Amino acid sequence: MSFYSPVTSQINGTTLQFRAYNETTIYAKYRDSSGVNQSSTIAVADKLRLDLSSGYDEQILTGSARFRVGADTFLDRDGQLYRNVDPSNNSGIASGSIQYGTGHVEIESWTPNGDNTVRLDSLTTTTDLPPMNQISFRTPVIPIRPQSLTVVVASLEHGQLTLTADENGVIETSLAHGKINHDTGFVDIYFYDKTEITEANRAEIIAKDWYDVRMEYEELGKTYINVPVWIDGSSVRYNAIAYTYIPLDSEILGLSATRLPLDGRVPIFRVGDIGIVSSSKTQELPSHIAGQTYDLNDQRISWCELEDSQGAKVPFDMYVVDYDYGKVTLNGDFSLNTLVAPIIAKYRYQDMGLIRDVQISGQLTFTKPLTHNYDAADTIVGSALVIGDMQSRYTRKFVQQTWNNAWADEATGSGISANYNDALYPITVTNKGAIQERWALIFTDAQSFRCVGEYSGQIGTGSVNIDFAPINPVTGLPYFTVKKEGWGAGWANGNVLRFNTVAANFPVWVIRTVKQSEPTVMSDQFQIMLRGDIDRVV
């Protein structure tokens, strides 16, 4: 339903010739009954449409329109109409929109059963406010949290536009096209409507004062032009959430924060690095029969372990995993004992590849295709810290006359004639048994000695007449082995054989950050796992 102010639309001129009353023929039109030609129609309107600027072509200023329809009073706020605003709290009911360029009003909500009387209380127009179709601004605080920017602007012909930026900072609608740089806070938005030029509308488009033939462009065999969408620059408002950071304390952090970004976040994916796609799953075994083999839902898995229904781990020596074919075999003497059925298999399969491309959207491209099917719900992508080959060894072997409790890597005091021949009988170490340690074999007489580590303390005693191989209690293998054949003569009480063992490990700094919040669980823990290549026996 529409209401329009009275406007003269057409005037027709007619010439009549008047004659005397005695004209033989007189024509008359009359209605013999008042109800013959009377009718009524009930119309259901989805919107009420008004024209506040009928009769003149001027731009309406933002927030200047106030009018009444029946018992309702409508106010304009940046192109949005609000009904019956409460002066005590300045709140009203959103009821429609207004177009500043044309004066057209669309009311979507009103009080029913009222009259259709329209009364204009206030309206301010201008001819000096040039329209625009681009805005650029910068937020005063940076960086901006992704997906937090909202821009509200009033257009002259399309009502109020509410724009939001996606996680990549892109603003894309049919009428607005722009982007925000989350790091700098700079926003740039263009307002236009991509329109195909056809024979039917070409003349209308060419007649526009903004038209320029250089604005036309071809796309997929069709001709398009970006029709400007004019906006009121004074109506632009935005809302965004910015990050602020507390300076990192190097004493608490454990390292110098000078080279870290302001937010403490470090990029973990780079072109040329190794990336790992990993999927972790659980599967309940249908039974727990000793000697039975159970097939998992996936093959070529990289890790697997069994737990009972209470989360207790099944001892590793009670089952065997076939990683190639994804099978779990319980030992012949398997029994639940204190375990609670059912038994659950937790396993993981992975793909490792070289990263070829990294996009700001988070998309990674590998140099080779993935070899498994991955679901988003149970899949993560991580970077890999490449350690390379690791091998234990011993270094810095020397002798000195007396032990002075100084863990130096060079001999002190005067030299001695006794020595250990590691050229022919090198000290033996294994990857599984060796640790990162400095060792001193301190002689108590001509043949006996005690073994002391810088951090391990005294771990045992030995003799030059037998091989000395102290056991690492963690792995059950020797820390090292000193051959009896390598000992020369001339050892005396107080003499020392010093050497260092280098373990087959890699130094990794682990820093875990937990954001400030109320605790939701009583325990908080994490696990570090090493991923390595193994030799398969065919």
Sequence and secondary structure as in RCSB ss.txt:
>XXXX:A:sequence
MSFYSPVTSQINGTTLQFRAYNETTIYAKYRDSSGVNQSSTIAVADKLRLDLSSGYDEQILTGSARFRVGADTFL
DRDGQLYRNVDPSNNSGIASGSIQYGTGHVEIESWTPNGDNTVRLDSLTTTTDLPPMNQISFRTPVIPIRPQSLT
VVVASLEHGQLTLTADENGVIETSLAHGKINHDTGFVDIYFYDKTEITEANRAEIIAKDWYDVRMEYEELGKTYI
NVPVWIDGSSVRYNAIAYTYIPLDSEILGLSATRLPLDGRVPIFRVGDIGIVSSSKTQELPSHIAGQTYDLNDQR
ISWCELEDSQGAKVPFDMYVVDYDYGKVTLNGDFSLNTLVAPIIAKYRYQDMGLIRDVQISGQLTFTKPLTHNYD
AADTIVGSALVIGDMQSRYTRKFVQQTWNNAWADEATGSGISANYNDALYPITVTNKGAIQERWALIFTDAQSFR
CVGEYSGQIGTGSVNIDFAPINPVTGLPYFTVKKEGWGAGWANGNVLRFNTVAANFPVWVIRTVKQSEPTVMSDQ
FQIMLRGDIDRVV
>XXXX:A:secstr
 EE                 TT S       S TTTT        S EEEETTTT   EE TT  EEEETTEEEE
EETTEEEEEEETTTTEEEEEEEE TTT EEEE    TT    EEEEE  EESS   BSEEEEE SS SB TT  E
EEEEBSSS EEEEE  TTSEEE SSEEEEE TTT EEEEEEEEEEE  TTTHHHHHTSTT  GGGEEEETTEEEE
EEE  B GGG EEE  B       HHHHSS  TTS TT       TTSEEEEEEEEEEE S   TT EEE S SS
 SEEEEE TTS B  GGGEEEETTTTEEEE TT   TT  SS EEEEEEEEEEEEEEE TTS EEESS  SS   
GGGEEEEE         EEEEEEEESS  S   SS  SS  S  B TTTS  B  TTT  SEEEEEEESSSSEEE
EEETTTEEEEEEETTS B  B TTTSSBS BB GGGB S   TT EEEEEEE S           S    SS   
             
